[in-house]
Amino acid sequence: MKEQQTEVDENEELAPQEGKPREPFTQEQLNNFYQQYIEQLRPQNKPRILAALTGKTPQLQSAEKALLTFENKTQVGFYVEARLPLLRYLREKLQNYHLTIDIKVMPGTQQTEPYSPQEKYEFMVKKNPHLAELRQRLNLDLE
């Protein structure tokens, strides 16, 4: 029962707050306060949340709606942990309690490092196709 109450309270807080300030703001102001929030996270020893939010920029979709794009669902999970404090901070600093932040997952935007010998070989062949010919001439196998 307590979990349901907490969830309801959180959903209410994420929704636009009626009767509170609703000042217009710019993309630049949003970016500045977002970066300030990230800087406040650094000393709090929350590396996963910090990693999920760093390098992201909320994009204004309308006057009071921003969009954050993540590479995978894991990052979204870490964002969910920080979304309420982030939204409170941005609303207070921007003096706009109608601000909402939507999220979007765009897989494929994150580059993965080659791990296995086969992946490393394929990665190197993409960079230099002559490597495949050399491997055949020397009759080499991958380990």
C-alpha positions in Angstrom: 0.0 0.0 0.0 2.9 2.4 0.9 4.5 1.7 -2.5 1.3 2.7 -4.3 1.1 5.9 -2.3 4.7 6.7 -3.1 4.1 6.0 -6.8 1.0 8.3 -6.8 2.9 11.1 -5.0 5.7 10.8 -7.5 3.3 10.9 -10.5 1.6 14.0 -9.0 5.0 15.7 -8.6 6.0 14.8 -12.2 2.8 16.4 -13.5 2.6 20.1 -14.2 2.1 22.0 -10.9 -1.0 24.3 -11.0 -0.9 27.6 -9.1 2.9 27.8 -9.2 5.2 30.1 -11.4 5.1 29.5 -15.1 7.9 31.7 -16.5 9.0 31.2 -20.1 12.6 30.0 -20.6 15.0 29.3 -23.4 16.9 26.2 -24.6 20.1 27.8 -23.4 18.7 28.4 -19.9 17.6 24.8 -19.7 21.0 23.5 -20.8 22.8 25.7 -18.3 20.7 24.6 -15.3 20.8 20.9 -16.5 24.7 21.1 -16.5 24.6 22.8 -13.1 22.5 19.9 -11.8 25.0 17.4 -13.2 27.9 19.2 -11.5 26.0 19.0 -8.2 25.8 15.2 -8.7 29.6 14.7 -9.0 30.5 14.9 -5.2 27.4 12.8 -4.3 29.1 9.5 -5.4 26.4 8.5 -7.9 28.5 7.4 -10.8 25.8 5.4 -12.7 23.3 8.3 -12.6 26.1 10.7 -13.5 27.1 8.5 -16.4 23.5 8.3 -17.7 23.0 12.0 -17.6 26.4 13.3 -18.7 26.6 14.1 -22.4 22.9 14.3 -22.8 21.1 17.6 -23.5 17.4 18.0 -23.0 15.9 19.3 -26.2 12.9 21.6 -25.9 9.9 20.1 -27.8 7.5 22.9 -26.9 7.5 25.8 -24.4 7.2 23.5 -21.4 8.2 20.0 -22.6 11.8 18.8 -23.0 13.0 15.5 -24.4 16.0 13.5 -23.1 17.4 10.7 -25.4 19.2 7.7 -24.1 21.0 4.9 -25.8 19.6 2.0 -23.8 17.1 1.0 -21.2 19.8 0.7 -18.5 20.5 4.4 -18.8 16.7 5.1 -18.6 16.6 3.1 -15.4 19.3 5.3 -13.8 17.6 8.4 -15.1 14.3 7.2 -13.5 16.2 7.2 -10.1 17.2 10.9 -10.6 14.2 12.3 -12.5 12.3 13.7 -9.6 15.2 15.6 -8.0 16.2 16.7 -11.5 12.8 18.0 -12.4 12.4 19.7 -9.0 15.7 21.5 -9.5 15.0 22.6 -13.1 11.5 23.8 -12.2 12.8 25.8 -9.3 15.7 27.3 -11.3 13.6 28.1 -14.4 10.6 29.2 -12.3 8.4 27.1 -14.5 6.5 24.3 -12.6 4.8 23.2 -15.8 8.0 21.8 -17.2 7.9 18.1 -18.1 10.7 15.8 -19.4 9.9 13.0 -21.8 12.4 10.3 -22.5 13.2 8.4 -25.7 15.5 5.4 -26.3 17.4 5.4 -29.5 19.4 2.2 -29.7 22.5 2.2 -31.9 23.7 5.7 -31.0 26.2 4.2 -28.6 29.3 2.7 -30.1 30.4 -0.7 -28.7 34.0 -1.7 -28.4 35.1 -5.0 -30.1 35.6 -7.6 -27.4 36.1 -11.1 -28.8 39.0 -11.9 -31.3 36.4 -12.3 -34.1 34.9 -8.9 -33.3 38.4 -7.3 -33.1 39.3 -8.8 -36.5 36.1 -7.6 -38.2 36.6 -4.2 -36.7 40.2 -4.0 -38.1 39.1 -5.3 -41.5 36.6 -2.5 -41.7 39.4 -0.1 -41.2 41.8 -1.8 -43.5 40.4 -4.4 -45.9 43.9 -5.5 -46.9 44.1 -7.2 -43.5 41.8 -10.0 -44.8 44.0 -10.6 -47.8 47.1 -10.8 -45.6 45.4 -13.2 -43.2 44.6 -15.5 -46.2 48.1 -15.3 -47.6 49.7 -16.2 -44.3 47.1 -18.9 -43.6 46.3 -17.5 -40.2 43.4 -18.5 -37.9 41.7 -16.4 -35.2 42.3 -17.6 -31.6 
